[in-house]
């Protein structure tokens, strides 16, 4: 199993939009890095998982256009901002597929 971590692209502020979707620049960032990785690295992703927040879901969808994960995109628990990374460290023991987690800082 290989794990790929991606932070969501630049998002609008809460004042602009409380749902915090990606900005145009954020969309371009995600498209650029996804295309760059595909062009320069030999990776295959079986599934992309995101936190469910709008900015993470949009990032996952844009990345999926490039990576075309066989098992698609799903929302997963414990990827939201400030989630305890130990929860995912334990979960990874049971995953055999190569996956991408789209989350937040820290």
ZAVODO-381893 format. One line per 4 residues: number of its first residue (from 1); for each residue y, z, x of N, C-alpha, C, O. Coordinates in Angstrom, 1 decimal, m for minus. Atoms other than C-alpha are relative to their C-alpha. Example, Ala and Ser with C-alpha at 12.3 -4.5 7.8 and 13.67 -1.06 7.14 Angstrom:
2
1) m1.2:0.0:0.9:m4.5:7.8:12.3:1.2:0.0:0.9:1.2:0.7:1.9  m1.1:0.0:m0.9:m1.1:7.1:13.7:1.1:0.8:m0.8:2.2:0.9:m0.3
END
This chain:
106
1) m1.2:0.0:0.8:0.0:0.0:0.0:1.2:0.0:0.9:1.3:0.7:1.9  m1.3:0.0:m0.7:3.5:m0.9:1.2:1.0:0.4:m1.1:1.0:0.0:m2.2  m1.0:m0.5:0.9:6.5:0.8:m0.3:1.4:m0.6:0.5:1.7:m0.5:1.6  m1.3:0.5:m0.3:9.9:m0.9:m0.5:1.0:0.7:m0.8:0.8:0.9:m2.0
5) m1.0:m0.8:0.7:13.0:1.1:m1.4:1.3:m0.8:m0.1:1.7:m1.4:0.9  m1.2:0.7:0.1:16.1:m0.5:m2.8:1.0:0.9:m0.8:0.6:1.4:m1.9  m1.0:m0.7:0.8:19.3:1.2:m3.9:0.7:m1.1:m0.9:0.8:m2.2:m0.5  m0.7:0.9:0.9:21.1:m0.4:m6.9:1.2:m0.6:0.7:1.8:0.0:1.6
9) m1.2:0.7:m0.5:23.9:m2.8:m6.2:1.3:0.8:m0.5:1.2:1.7:m1.3  m1.3:m0.6:0.4:27.6:m1.9:m6.6:0.1:0.0:m1.5:m0.1:m1.0:m2.2  m0.1:m0.1:1.4:28.2:m0.6:m10.1:1.4:0.3:m0.4:2.2:0.8:0.4  m1.3:m0.4:0.5:31.3:m0.2:m12.3:0.1:1.5:m0.1:m0.9:2.2:m0.1
13) m0.3:m1.4:0.2:32.9:3.2:m12.5:m0.3:0.4:m1.4:m0.3:m0.4:m2.3  0.2:m0.6:1.3:32.3:5.5:m15.4:1.2:m0.3:m0.9:1.1:m0.5:m2.1  m1.2:0.2:0.7:35.9:4.9:m16.4:0.0:m1.5:m0.6:0.5:m1.7:m1.7  0.0:1.4:0.4:35.4:1.1:m16.6:m1.1:m0.2:m1.1:m0.8:m0.9:m2.1
17) 1.1:0.1:0.9:32.0:1.4:m18.4:m0.9:1.1:0.2:m1.5:1.3:1.2  0.9:m1.2:m0.1:30.1:4.6:m19.1:m1.5:m0.3:0.3:m2.2:0.5:0.9  1.4:0.4:m0.3:26.8:2.7:m18.8:m0.2:m0.4:1.5:m1.3:m0.5:2.0  m0.1:0.3:m1.5:27.8:1.7:m15.2:m0.9:m1.2:0.3:m1.8:m1.1:1.2
21) 0.7:1.2:m0.4:26.4:m1.9:m15.1:0.4:m0.4:1.4:1.4:0.0:1.9  m0.4:0.5:m1.3:26.5:m3.8:m11.9:1.3:m0.8:m0.1:1.6:m1.5:m1.1  m1.2:0.8:m0.1:29.8:m5.4:m10.9:m0.5:m1.4:0.4:m1.7:m1.6:0.8  0.4:1.3:m0.5:29.8:m9.1:m10.0:m0.4:0.0:1.5:m1.3:m0.6:1.9
25) 0.4:m0.2:m1.5:29.8:m8.1:m6.3:m1.3:0.6:0.1:m2.1:0.3:1.0  1.3:m0.7:0.0:26.9:m5.8:m7.0:m1.2:m1.0:m0.3:m2.2:m0.9:0.4  1.0:1.0:0.3:24.9:m8.7:m8.6:m0.2:m0.9:1.2:m1.3:m1.2:1.6  0.1:0.9:m1.2:25.7:m10.9:m5.6:m0.7:0.7:1.2:m1.4:0.0:1.9
29) 0.7:m0.7:m1.0:24.6:m8.2:m3.2:m1.5:0.0:m0.1:m2.2:m0.2:0.8  1.5:m0.1:0.3:21.2:m7.8:m4.8:m0.6:m1.4:0.2:m1.7:m1.5:0.8  0.5:1.4:m0.2:20.7:m11.6:m5.0:m0.1:m0.4:1.4:m1.1:m1.0:1.9  0.0:0.4:m1.4:21.7:m12.0:m1.4:m1.1:0.7:0.8:m1.8:0.1:1.6
33) 1.0:m0.8:m0.8:19.5:m9.2:0.1:m1.4:m0.4:m0.4:m2.3:m0.5:0.4  1.4:0.4:0.4:16.5:m10.2:m2.0:m0.4:m1.4:0.5:m1.5:m1.6:1.0  0.3:1.4:m0.6:16.8:m13.9:m0.9:m0.2:0.1:1.5:m1.0:m0.5:2.1  0.1:m0.2:m1.5:17.3:m12.8:2.7:m1.3:0.6:0.4:m2.0:0.1:1.3
37) 1.3:m0.6:m0.3:14.2:m10.6:2.7:m1.1:m1.0:m0.2:m2.0:m1.1:0.6  1.1:1.0:0.2:12.1:m13.3:1.2:0.0:m1.1:1.1:m1.1:m1.6:1.5  m0.1:1.1:m1.0:13.4:m15.9:3.7:m0.5:0.5:1.4:m1.1:m0.3:2.1  0.2:m0.4:m1.4:12.9:m13.7:6.8:m1.2:1.0:0.2:m1.6:1.2:1.3
41) 1.2:m0.9:m0.1:10.0:m11.3:6.0:m1.1:m0.5:m0.9:m0.8:m1.1:m2.0  1.1:0.4:0.9:6.6:m12.0:4.6:m0.4:1.3:m0.8:m1.3:2.0:m0.4  0.4:m1.1:0.9:6.4:m9.5:1.8:m0.4:m0.5:m1.4:0.1:m1.5:m1.8  0.4:0.3:1.3:4.7:m9.5:m1.5:0.0:1.3:m0.8:m0.6:2.3:m0.4
45) m0.2:m1.2:0.8:5.6:m7.0:m4.2:m0.8:m0.2:m1.3:m0.6:m1.2:m2.0  0.8:0.1:1.3:3.1:m6.3:m7.1:0.8:0.5:m1.2:0.6:0.0:m2.3  m0.7:m0.6:1.1:5.5:m4.2:m9.2:1.3:0.6:0.5:1.4:1.1:1.6  m1.3:m0.7:m0.2:9.1:m3.1:m9.3:0.3:1.0:m1.0:0.1:0.8:m2.2
49) m0.2:m1.2:0.8:9.9:0.3:m10.7:1.5:0.4:0.1:2.0:0.4:1.2  m1.4:m0.4:m0.1:13.4:1.5:m11.6:0.2:1.3:m0.9:m0.7:1.7:m1.6  m0.3:m1.3:0.6:15.1:4.7:m12.9:0.3:m0.1:m1.5:0.2:0.9:m2.2  m0.4:0.1:1.4:16.1:3.3:m16.3:1.5:0.0:m0.2:1.9:m0.5:m1.3
53) m1.5:0.1:0.1:19.8:3.6:m15.6:0.3:m1.5:0.1:m0.3:m2.3:0.8  m0.4:1.4:0.2:21.6:0.3:m16.4:0.1:m0.7:1.4:m0.5:m1.8:1.6  m0.3:0.6:m1.4:22.6:m0.4:m12.7:m1.4:m0.2:0.7:m1.5:m1.2:1.4  1.3:0.1:m0.6:19.0:0.2:m11.5:m0.9:m1.0:m0.7:m1.5:m1.8:0.0
57) 0.8:1.0:0.7:17.4:m1.9:m14.2:0.5:m1.4:0.3:m0.3:m2.3:0.5  m0.6:1.3:m0.3:19.8:m4.8:m13.6:m0.4:m0.4:1.5:m0.7:m1.6:1.7  0.3:0.3:m1.4:19.1:m4.5:m9.8:m1.5:m0.4:0.0:m1.9:m1.4:0.7  1.4:0.4:0.0:15.3:m4.6:m10.5:m0.2:m1.4:m0.6:m1.0:m2.1:m0.1
61) 0.2:1.3:0.6:15.6:m7.6:m12.8:0.5:m1.1:1.0:m0.2:m2.2:1.0  m0.5:1.0:m0.9:17.7:m9.5:m10.2:m1.0:m0.2:1.2:m1.3:m1.3:1.6  1.0:0.0:m1.1:15.2:m8.6:m7.4:m1.3:m0.7:m0.5:m1.9:m1.5:0.3  1.2:0.6:0.5:12.3:m9.7:m9.6:0.1:m1.5:m0.1:m0.9:m2.2:0.0
65) m0.2:1.5:0.1:13.8:m13.2:m10.0:m0.4:m0.6:1.4:m0.9:m1.7:1.4  0.4:0.4:m1.4:13.2:m13.5:m6.2:m1.4:0.3:0.3:m2.2:m0.6:0.7  1.3:m0.4:m0.5:10.1:m11.5:m5.6:m1.2:m0.3:m1.0:m2.3:m0.4:m0.6  1.0:0.4:1.0:8.2:m12.4:m8.9:m1.2:0.9:0.1:m2.3:0.5:0.3
69) 1.1:m1.0:0.0:6.1:m9.2:m9.0:m1.1:m0.3:m1.1:m0.7:m0.5:m2.2  1.1:0.3:1.0:2.7:m9.9:m10.6:m0.1:0.9:m1.1:m0.5:0.5:m2.2  0.1:m1.0:1.1:2.8:m6.7:m12.6:1.4:0.3:m0.6:1.5:1.3:m1.4  m1.3:m0.1:0.6:6.5:m7.1:m13.5:0.8:1.2:0.4:0.7:1.8:1.5
73) m1.0:m1.0:m0.2:9.2:m4.5:m13.8:m0.3:1.1:m1.1:m0.6:0.8:m2.2  0.2:m1.1:1.0:8.8:m1.0:m15.4:1.0:1.1:0.4:1.4:1.3:1.5  m0.8:m1.3:m0.2:10.9:2.1:m15.9:m0.9:1.1:0.4:m2.0:1.2:m0.1  0.9:m1.0:m0.5:9.5:5.0:m14.0:0.8:1.4:0.0:2.0:1.4:0.2
77) m0.6:m1.4:0.0:10.2:8.8:m14.2:0.3:0.4:1.4:m0.3:m0.1:2.4  m0.3:m0.6:m1.3:11.8:10.7:m11.4:0.6:m0.9:1.0:0.5:m0.7:2.2  m0.8:0.9:m0.9:13.9:7.9:m9.9:1.5:0.1:m0.2:2.3:m0.5:0.5  m1.4:m0.1:0.3:17.2:9.0:m11.4:0.7:0.7:1.1:0.1:1.3:2.0
81) m0.7:m0.7:m1.0:20.0:10.4:m9.2:m0.4:1.4:0.0:m0.5:2.1:m1.0  0.3:m1.4:m0.3:19.2:13.8:m7.7:m1.4:0.3:m0.3:m1.8:1.5:m0.3  1.4:m0.3:0.2:15.5:13.5:m8.5:m0.6:0.5:1.3:m0.2:0.1:2.3  0.7:m0.6:m1.2:13.2:15.4:m6.2:m1.0:m1.0:0.6:m1.9:m1.5:m0.1
85) 0.9:1.0:m0.6:11.6:12.9:m3.8:m1.4:0.4:0.2:m2.3:m0.4:0.4  1.3:m0.5:m0.2:8.6:15.1:m3.4:m0.9:m0.5:m1.1:m2.1:m0.7:m0.9  0.8:0.5:1.2:7.4:14.0:m6.9:m0.5:m1.4:0.3:m1.7:m1.6:0.0  0.5:1.4:m0.3:7.2:10.4:m5.7:m0.9:0.0:1.2:m1.9:m0.7:1.3
89) 0.9:m0.1:m1.2:5.7:11.4:m2.3:m1.4:0.3:m0.5:m2.4:m0.3:0.1  1.3:m0.3:0.6:2.8:12.9:m4.3:m0.6:m1.1:m0.8:m1.8:m1.4:m0.7  0.5:1.1:0.8:2.5:10.0:m6.7:m0.5:m1.2:0.8:m1.4:m1.9:0.4  0.3:1.2:m0.8:2.3:7.4:m3.9:m1.5:0.1:0.5:m2.0:m0.9:0.8
93) 1.4:m0.1:m0.4:m1.1:8.8:m2.9:m1.0:m0.7:m0.9:m2.0:m1.1:m0.4  0.9:0.6:1.0:m2.6:7.3:m6.0:0.3:m1.5:m0.3:m0.3:m2.1:m1.2  m0.4:1.4:0.2:m1.0:3.8:m5.7:m0.5:m0.8:1.1:m0.3:m0.5:2.3  0.5:0.9:m1.0:m2.7:1.0:m4.0:0.8:m1.3:0.2:0.8:m1.9:1.2
97) m0.8:1.2:0.0:m0.3:m1.9:m4.9:1.2:0.2:0.9:1.7:1.3:1.2  m1.3:0.0:m0.7:2.7:m2.9:m2.8:1.1:0.0:m1.1:1.1:m0.8:m2.0  m1.0:m0.2:1.1:5.7:m1.7:m4.9:1.4:0.1:0.6:1.6:0.4:1.8  m1.4:m0.3:m0.3:9.4:m1.5:m4.9:0.6:1.0:m0.9:0.3:0.9:m2.2
101) m0.6:m1.0:0.8:11.3:1.5:m6.1:1.5:m0.3:0.0:2.1:m0.3:1.1  m1.4:0.3:0.1:14.9:0.8:m7.3:0.6:1.3:m0.5:0.4:1.7:m1.6  m0.6:m1.2:0.3:16.9:4.0:m7.3:1.4:0.2:0.4:2.2:m0.8:0.4  m1.4:m0.4:m0.3:20.1:5.8:m6.3:0.0:0.9:1.2:m1.0:1.3:1.8
105) m0.2:m1.0:m1.1:21.6:7.9:m3.6:0.2:1.4:m0.6:0.6:1.4:m1.8  0.6:0.0:m1.4:20.9:10.4:m2.2:m1.5:m0.3:m0.1:m2.2:m0.3:0.9
END
